[in-house]
């Protein structure tokens, strides 16, 4: 009887950029971008924590592995996540992986944010407004950063055709959350420990005494 061949697990996708988000509005835009970007730029293989960490996986280890390995990141900033420990941690980790001239950390300023609203590490990056021209420039720069084999003119034409698919998601939304002055990441991480930082990743901003305990799952533990 011939020996049975051992089945091989499918190879993990070769991710080449990380999408960073925190809180509901940021996640909404990031999820849409994760789907849209590979349609525009086929060489793009984005990794996002809420969709690309398998069940049963040690999520903290997977997150660290991706941040250590990637040299390109896109960070979605909103008025209510400027002081998010996750945003500060991931943007800082990505910016430290300066391994080549292709290293990029690109922030997208949603819902009326401007560079003058940012303090500390987040103010150091080259920012992108969610307008057609600025997003096109960012996608062209992403193509260079991941060394995508596509001509600039061809990519621009594809972008023009698919921009309507995402423009409404990125368009400014009315928010009652004031733009808050950023607090030091050390202070935020030490205030209540890492567990609290994890719980706040998806939770909207609200006064501490209004917060209720959350059921902790792999998908929603803390963003």
N, C-alpha and C positions, 0 to 999 in steps of 0.2 A: 504494500500500500504506500503510495507516494506521500512524503511528508508534507504536511500542510504548511503553506507559506504564512509566515507571521504577518498579519495585517499592519499596515503602517498608518499612523495618525496623519491626517492632513497637515501640511506645513502651515505654520502660522503666517499670517500676512506680513509682508515686509513693510512695516510702517516707516514713513519718512518725515512725519511732522506730528506735533502734539497740539491739540485744541484744548485750551484752558478756559474754564467757566466757573461761575459761582452765583447762586440764587436763580430764581425761576426765569426771569427775563433773559438773563445771560445764557442759560441753558437752552431756551427756546431758539435763540438766534444761532447758537453754536451747533445744535442738532441740524438745523436747516443748512448751515454752511457745510457741515460734514457730508451731507448727502449731495449737495450742489457742486462742491469743489471738484470731485473726481470726474464729474460730467464735463466740466469745463477744461480741466487739466488732468488728463487720464493718468499721468505719472504720479499724481498725488495720492498718497495712502495715509489718510489722517487717522490718528488714534485719539479717542475720547473716552474718559473714564466711565461714563454712564452707559456706554454701548459696547466697549471693547475689553472689558474685564470679565472673563468667563465665570460662571457660577462655581462656587467652591474654591476659587482662587484666593490666595492671600493678597487682597487688593492693595495693601500698602507696599508690598514687595513689587507687584506689577507696576504700580505707579512710579516707584523709584527707578525701576529698570528702564521704563520708557523715558523718563526725564534725563537719566544718565546717558542714554543711547542717542537721543535725538538732538539735532543742532538747529532745528527750525520749529518755531511755535507761533500759534495765533491765539491771542488772549482777548476775550470779549469783556469789555468794561462797561458798567452801567452805574448810574448814580447810587445804587444801593449795594454795590459790591466793592467799592474802592478800598474798604478796610477789611476785606475778607482775608483771613489767614491763608486760605487755599490759593487765592490769586497771588498774594505776595510770595508764598512759598514756591509755587510753580514757575512764576515769572523769574524769580531769583535763580532757581535751579537751572532753568533753560538758558539764562543769560550767562551762567558760569561755564557752560559747555562750549567755550570758544575754541573749537578744534580746527577751524578752517575759515577762510574768507566767506564761506557760504552760510555761516551761522547767522540766524535772524530770529528776533523776537518781535512780532508785529502785533500791536494792539489796535483793536477796533473800538472806537468811541461811539457808544450808542446813546440814544435818547437825549441828545443835546449836550453831552459832555464835550469839553474842550481841553486842550493841554494845560491850560491854566488851572483847571480843577484838580490836577494830579499833584501829589507830593511824593517825596522819597523815591524809591527805586522805579516806581511806575512812570515817573516823569522823565526818565532817561531814554525811553525808547522812541522810535520813529512811529508816530501815530497815524492811523487811517480813519478818515470819516466815511460813514456808510453811504457815500454818493457813488454814482456810476463811474465817474472818472477816477476817483481815489481808489475804489475797489479794483478797477482794472489795473491801475498801476501796481497795487499790492499783489494781484495775481501774477502779473508779469515778473515781479520781483521774486515771488515764491517759485516760479518756474526756474529762474536762475539758481535759486538757493538749493533746490533739490536736483538740479542738473537735468531737467526734463528735456527730452529730445523733440522739441517742437519749435517751429519758427515763430518769432514774435508776431508777425502779421497773421498767421493762422490762429494763434491763441487769441489774439484780439478779436478776430472775427467770431470765434466760438463764444467768447465772453459776451459779445454784443447780442448774440442770439439767445443766450440763456440768462442774461441779467434780469429780465422780467420775472423769472422763476423765484428770485430771492429778494428782490428790491422791497417788496411789501413787508417782509419779515424784518428787514433791517431798518425800515422807515421809523422815524421817531414815534414813540408811544408816550401818551400822557402819563406822568408819574407824580404821585404826591410825596415821594421820598426826597427830602432835601439832599443836596450834594454836601456830604459831610467832610470835615477835615480829616485826613488820614492819620491814624495812630500808628506808632511803631509796631512792626510785626512781632518783636520780642514781647511787648506788653500784651498784645492780643493772644499770643500763644500761651503765655504764662497765666493769663487770667482764666482760671478754670481748667487749665490743662488741655492736652491735645484732644481729649474726648469731646470737650465742648466745641472746639474748633471744627471737629468733624461734623457735629450736629448742625452747625450754623451754615454749612456749605450750601444747602438748598433753601434754608429757611429765610423768609422775608425778614427785613429789619423790623424789630419791634422792641419796646422797653423790656428789660429783663424780667420784671414781675408778671408780664403777660405771657411768658413762654411756657409751653406745656411739654411734658416728656414726649419723646418720639419713639415709635417702634423702630428699631435699628435693623435695616436690611442691607444687603450688599449694594443695592442700587441707590439707596437714599441715606446712607449713614453719613450724613454730615454736610453735604454740599449746600 
